[in-house]
């Protein structure tokens, strides 16, 4: 995801994406 996140991405989806990334072993950066 780009740093300038637009309003069409909900916070729920953002959390889900960050959680999914963390499950893949990537560092969690978006909290």
Secondary structure, 3 states (H helix, E strand, C coil): CCCCCCCCCCHHHHHHHHHHHHHCCCCCCCC
